[in-house]
Amino acid sequence: MHFFTYKNNKLYAEDIAVSELVREFGTPLYIYSYATLIRHIRAYEEAFCEVPHIICYAVKANSNLAILSLCAELGIGADIVSGGELFRALKAGIKPFRIVFAGVGKTEQEIEYALKNNILMFNVESEAELYKINEVAKKLKKHACVALRVNPDIDPKTHKYIATGLRTSKFGIPIEKALEYYKLAKSLKNIKIIGIHKHIGSQITDTSAYVEALSKILSLYDKLAKYDVDIEYIDIGGGLGITYKDEEPPLPKDLANALIPLIKSKKGKIIVEPGRSIVGNAGILVTKVLYTKETGSKNFIIVDAGMNDLIRPSLYGSYHEILPVTPDKRQKIVTDIVGPICESGDFLAKDREIEKITPGEHLAVMSAGAYGFSMSSNYNSRPRAAEVLVKGENYALIRKRETYKDLIKNEIIPEDIL
Ligand SMILES: *Cc1c(COP(=O)(O)O)cnc(C)c1O
């Protein structure tokens, strides 16, 4: 559900015509809908309202400060995976006691930074990391609150690059080892165990994998009680899918309905870490058609947004709906929609049926709010896109378009060597 709709044959972002925003800010342009973001966050809050819970927005899905500030304002927390994301979350005003820190490669500096800022907990992904966190905490004369990220060996039936809970994945601690590591954690003086964590993957479109994974985690939870390990937080991760094409993923309410019966009898707060399902459908990427080309065997629409702006089609073969900003009921063609980057993998869509479009017109790449801008780069020395947030009839630039100067601002020509 989102607020990008056609009115009088023009695509609107809430109450603003996309063409108007393009005129003011140019392309490629990311446009986000405030109403959509709020709706999704509230859907999670309401879904889990009958149990104690914290919604920790997964910052990596879209880390723009304006979006994080909106999260702060609504009183939700953050799931972070780096020191940089912690910096952003704190800057935006997200409360440290609602921040959880995951990731297999936390550095000593990142651990120290997080400890100094008193985050809620580290989601620890290995035995070695447990020792490292203990050591840093000892140096700072603090106790580090931790959960162990347990890998329940569940296939979430999603793209292999975004499945994270299989035995062969780099993430988490194998469930058979978990009890041993909890005992180890208990013996470390500067570690305080407060939770258990799992995250099995992304773009999950049915609840059965969640139920299966949570059941496994909860049997561990029950075992831990016998060893006098007190679990205050059960962190079930993120991963709920969204509709890109014809998927019918569960809603937060469906997820809650499937999981709450399992956890209701347990004491402890639930943490949920949604990313994609909050921002995915709340954003679009608008691009200008530069050229059309027919090679005899194929049609191409060449646009001004490339894989540096939105890498999902290239990286995962992902499908994004692509809509004309001003449709005109013209004859349809089957075409590839490609960017200007010098890579054959630079495409937004393959063999897509779309009405015949002319250069100078604009296309909207839908559902681009998650893992869109946050995965963008400067490849081919392309300045990154601008980002705009729309709220009803109002809108604001939330990230300036980069300039050529921005591209080189950290580079140095070493005069003494050259
Ligand atoms: C990426 C990630 C999430 C968010 O996943 P979505 O599929 O975007 O909801 C949550 N938790 C952890 C640990 C992650 O790495």
The ligand as an ORCA input file, in Angstrom:
! r2SCAN-3c Opt
* xyz 0 1
  C      18.866     -6.268      6.822
  C      18.458     -6.637      8.189
  C      17.156     -6.378      8.629
  C      16.086     -5.780      7.744
  O      15.683     -6.645      6.751
  P      14.442     -6.265      5.811
  O      14.318     -7.410      4.899
  O      14.804     -5.006      5.093
  O      13.258     -6.084      6.703
  C      16.853     -6.688      9.933
  N      17.773     -7.239     10.778
  C      19.029     -7.499     10.373
  C      19.983     -8.083     11.332
  C      19.427     -7.222      9.070
  O      20.660     -7.484      8.680
*
